[in-house]
């Protein structure tokens, strides 16, 4: 009977919430749904809609930790894709960090808040702190699965551990976002196992043809395999998606812990014909 009483109490508390709180929750759900869709569409329209929904949720409830967490992650996405001319890229990362810290302060036991903070710290090249946040998020929620932790392991120079994390991610979430296959391929690339990288990157590019990062990893992999015609085709796709992209703009080399990893990736891009 205990479960019945608990469920009844939870229901009563839920219905006791004021309409404004429910409205904030509605905006949050819209943002979460659209953000999940964005990671397949990579559409500017989707990402800006996420931001609008989150702004509405936080205007109603400024202490909504989950909304702050997604707001942080979406700030990183805006920075990565260069879609917001309203403020500089450093300001975007700054904003992401502030939103994530707010989420952690409001809900210290919310694993997603620590994921957001770890993600922001990754792009600030504070790798030890980033890994600690991701590990703490996993301690709070042992069933947590998120490709962002694998990315941080790649930038901190641990591709083998990243592969293990991605395999667990795919096992726990068979319908995971295409990022997983993309990062799996890039992990093999960083290990110099280009033939193993190729099928993962081909899969990622076929699932999300407008994902610039998958195309960059694939271009570099084809180049390292000596398949230069295919590498140049992928390089053309990279520039179709992100006309601004140059080797100097490659994020990985700017934030990775080991300079040799950044140069390894840039070498592949250079061989593929990506401009300096």
Secondary structure, DSSP 8 states (H G I E B T S, - for coil): -HHHHHHHHHHHHHHHS-HHHHHHHHHHHHHHHHHHHHHHH--HHHHHHHHHHHHHHHHH-TT-HHHHHHHHHHHHHHHHHT--TTS-HHHHHHHHHHHHHHHHHH-TT-HHHHHHHHHHHHHTT-HHHHHHHHHHHHHH-TT---HHHHHHHHHTT-HHHHHHHHHHHHHH-TT--THHHHHHHHHHHHTT-HHHHHHHHHHHHHH-TT-HHHHHHHHHHHHHTT-HHHHHHHHHHHHHH-TT--GGG-HHHHH-SSHHHHHHHHHHHHHHT---
